[in-house]
Amino acid sequence: MIYVISDIHGCYKEFTELLQKIHFSKEDELYLLGDMMDRGAEPIKLVWDCMMRSNVYPILGNHDYIALKILKKLNVEITEENFESHLSPDDLTDFMYWMKDGGRVTVSQFRRLDQESRTALLEYLEECTLYEKVSVADHTYILVHAGIKNFDEKKQMDSYHFSDLIFERADYEKRYFQDPKTFLVTGHTPTFLIRPDGKNLIYEENGHIALDCGCVYGGKLAAYCLDNQKAYYVDAITHA
């Protein structure tokens, strides 16, 4: 079976519970739609767990990108030669905004790793893809973290800038792909902001499948099976 989960945000306990619920095995595949990092209780433990699984495929989210950008800077040894130039005013501004947006727990746990583990984790994040196209039977799923800025159905996915896919919220009132069997699968925007009923459940309308059910805010963590279009949920244990 092929599953998709989005916006785990360090909710490691909920993640492992959800994998148990779907009976996730080595024969299955799992795509993560970004934002593994920040806000929740155990972002580094979560990423490390996913690193150890060869059948888990991470897609870059905006929090993962920002964490990677800043942690790479912080992972450099400060010497007499570089201490005045290594961190620019813009770097410090980015760091302060990241701290306010959930980065504090990530950097705190990252600092506890040894140097070899830090390097391995950063390399893993650097290998995250920006999108995936998955075909199951007669259905096609385009997987991205957030949306597709300036979408044009004739445009190749590789031609979009990375920021078009990890920061731009999808327009859930608009059908992106005219083929009724092609779906845009996203996270980033909590579904209680999309659904008319305001519930923390997966949203499926207009060719969209939105999966961020707000676990880190006390909602749910959701998994969606591409083979049978079935949804699975676990309730949040802790939240930011």
N, C-alpha and C positions, 0 to 999 in steps of 0.2 A: 504494500500500500504506500501511496505517496501523500504526505501530510504537509501542511503549512501552519506555522505559528508566527505571530508578530509581536513586537514591542514587549518583550519579557522584562526588560529593565531591571535585571538583577533579582527577579522573583524566582530564585532557584528552587525553593521548596515546592512552589506551585508548578514549576516546570517538570520536576521529577514526578510529582503526583500525576500530572497530565500524561506524561509518557507511560506511566503504569496503567492509566485508564484506557489508553488506546492500544495497550499491549505492544508497544514499540519494540521491534526486534532488528537484528542485523539484516534481515531480508527487506525491511522497509526503508523508505527515504524520507528525510525531513528537510524542508526549506525554511529558513528563518528570515523573516522580512525586516531585519534590521532592528536597531535599538535594543541590543542585548545589554548595553552599558547604562550606568548612572541610575540614580533615584532609589532603586530597591536595595534590599539588604545585602545581597551577595553577587554583585556583577562579575567580579573576577573569578569566583568559583564557578559561576555559570559558564563563562567563556571557556574556562579550562576544561570543564566537562564536555563542551561541544567540540573542543579541539581534539579530544580523545576518541571521538566518534567519526569514523570514515564515511558514514552515510548521512551526515548532517552538513547542509550546504548553506553557509551564511551569506546574506545579501546586506550590503552596507546601508546603515541608517544614519541619520544626521548626528545622533548622539555618539555612535561608533566613530564616525568621521572626526568629530571634534575631540573626542577622547584620544584617538590615535594621533592627531595633529599635536596636541599638547603633551601627551605622554612621551612622544618621540623627543620633544624638546627637553623635557625634564629628565630623560634617561641618559643624557650626555653628561659626562664628567666635567665639572667646572674647574678650569685651570687658570693659572696666572695669565695665560695668553688669551683666553676667551671670556673671562668673567665680565668684561665690560660690554661685549658685543653679542654674546650668545642669545640673550633674551632681549627682544626689542620692546618698546612701549606697547606696540600692538599685541605682542605675545602676552604681556602682563594683563592687558585689557581682556583678551580672549580668556585667560585663566580666571579672572574675576567673574566674568559672565558665566563661565562653565561651573564654577563653584556654586553660583546662585541657582543654576539649572540642573542640579543633581550630581555634579561631578565630584563633590567632596568624598563620597563613599568610595568612588572608583579610585581616586588617587591615593586615598588612605590604604586601601587593600593592595594596590599595585606596589606601593612602597615596601610592603612586607615580603614581596617575592625576591628571590635571589636574582642576580644579573642574568643568568642563563634563562630563567623562566620569564623574566621581563622581555627579553629579546624574542623568545619564542611566541609570546602572546602578541607582541606588536607585529611580528611577521604574519601571524594568523589573520589579524585584522586587515593588514595590507592586502591579503589575498581575497578578501570579500569581493564578490561580484556586485555590479550595479543593478543587474536585472537577470532574470532567468525566463526562458520560454519553455513551458512544459506541455507536452501533448499527451493526453490520456484518452484512449478510444477516439471518439470524434470531437472531443473538446480540446481547446487550446487555452492555456492560462499564461498571461503575461504577469510576472511577479516583480514588483518594485516596492521600495519602502513607502514612498509618500504619494507620488502621482507622476504626471508627465507634463512638464511646462511646455506651452506652445505646441500642443499635440497636433500632429498631422499623420493621418493613417498611412500616407504614402512614404513617410519618413522612416528610415531604418533606425532601430533602437540604438545601435552603436553610434549614431551621429548626434545623440543628445549629450549635452554637458552633464557631468556627474551631479551638479547642483539642481538640474532640472528634475532629477529622479529622487533625490533624498530630502529636499526642502519643500518642494511645491506640493501643496495639498491637492488631492484629486477633486474634480467637480462631480459630485455624486448625482447631480441632476442631469448630467450629460452622458450619453452613451458614446464611448470612445471608439469601439470597434463595431462596425455595422454587421458583421457576421454574428448572428445570435448564439453561435457556439464558441465565440472567443470572448474571454473574460479578463478584465483588469483586476488583479488581486493586490490589495494594498494594506498597509498599516498606517501608522503616524497620527491619523485623526481618530480619537476615541469614538466608538460607534454611538455612544449616548448623545454625541453632538450631531450625528447624522440621522439616526432613526427618529421618526415622528413620535414614537412612544418613549423615547429617552432611555431605553433599556440597554444594559451592557451585554448585548447579544450581537452576533455577526449580522452584518447588513448585506442583503443580496437583492439589488434592484438595478435596472438600466445597464446590465452587463458588468456590474461591479460586485466584487466580494471584498468587503472591508472587515478586517480581522482584529483590530486593536480594541479589545473589550475592557480596557482600562484597569487591568489587574493592579498596577502599581498605585492606582487611586482608590483601591478598595472594591473594584469591579470583579471581572473574571479574566482568566487566561483561557484562550480558545485555540483549538486545533481544528483544521478543516481538511477533510480527506478528499483529494482530487478524484479518486477512483469512484466514489459513490455519493459525493456531495453531502456527506454527513458531517455535522458539527459536534464537537466534544468540548466540555467546559469543566473547569474547576474554579471554585470561589477563591478570592484573594485571602491569604492568611495574614499577611501584613501589608502595609502600604505606606507610601511616602507621606 
